[in-house]
Amino acid sequence: MSKPQDRTVSRRDDGTWQNKRQDAERASSVHTTQAEAQEAARRMLGNQGGGELTTMGVKGKIVSKDTIKPGNDPHPPRDTEH
């Protein structure tokens, strides 16, 4: 279940990438690359006490999910994706 502070990185119609809180209508930040948007989302989640970061690909499908500390994931991933 998603929490209000969970974030999603997705591509906008103009080709930029947005970092957006799950319960928000507007983006928290907009970036030229997906990596910049992910880094901003990780930083914001870390400052807010942790949570889930979902990254959407160019075609709008989920390409990555990551728990940002100090989030409490009952089933932590075994991979080392960053």
Secondary structure, DSSP 8 states (H G I E B T S, - for coil): ---TT-EEEEE-TTS-EEEEETT-SS-SEEESSHHHHHHHHHHHHHHTT-EEEEEE-TTS-EEEEEEETT---SS--SS---
